[in-house]
Amino acid sequence: MKDKTIDYILRTTWLTVQKMYNEEAAKFESTMATGFTLLSIDPEKGTPSTALGPKMGMEATSLSRILKTMESKGLIERKPNPEDGRGVIISLTEFGLEKRDYSRDKVLTFNESIRNNISEEKLNSFYEVAEVINDMVTNKKIYNQNG
């Protein structure tokens, strides 16, 4: 893989992981996006809808579509936000909590499998590299916005 570009390796690796999660989720008539959303909602207090998109790094329109599907499947419910009359809190239903636990188990199994096959030193290097890439992209250190 050393002759591949960094973005190619990031993209193909993520697509492989995404495919794996979608295959697992499909066994339960779900998707990776639904699982990720379930994991992003506070299981006890719920999460304001306005905070969910930024927390997940997702555009409002995509998130809105996912939330609509989740609500129709009985995974979430929308409640008025007592701190913001215009907003809503997205809360998990009992069914949503069950599916969240399932999603959490799948993520933990993935992490455990990777940790069992890669040394702590290499994992720490991976985390450092990911942090640098995130910082450089987030803070526009690669392409000048004016350029």
Residue pairs with C-beta under 8 A, 6 or more apart in sequence:
1 9
6 133
10 133
17 110
18 32
20 110
21 32
21 35
21 106
21 110
22 31
22 32
24 106
25 31
25 32
25 34
25 35
25 103
25 106
28 99
28 102
30 99
33 66
34 66
34 69
34 70
34 75
34 99
35 99
35 102
35 103
35 106
35 107
36 56
36 103
37 52
37 56
37 63
37 66
37 67
37 70
38 70
38 75
38 92
38 96
38 99
38 100
38 103
39 100
39 103
39 104
39 107
40 47
40 52
40 55
40 56
41 47
41 52
41 76
41 90
41 91
41 92
41 96
41 100
43 92
43 97
43 100
45 89
46 79
46 89
46 90
46 91
46 92
47 55
47 89
47 90
48 81
48 83
48 84
48 87
48 88
48 89
48 90
49 67
49 78
49 81
49 87
49 88
49 89
49 90
50 84
50 87
52 58
52 63
52 67
52 90
53 59
53 60
53 63
56 63
67 76
67 78
67 90
70 76
70 96
71 77
71 78
73 95
74 93
74 95
74 96
75 92
75 93
75 95
75 96
75 99
76 90
76 91
76 92
76 93
76 96
77 90
77 91
77 93
78 88
78 89
78 90
78 91
79 88
79 89
79 91
80 87
80 88
80 89
81 87
81 88
81 89
92 100
114 123
115 123
118 126
135 141
136 142
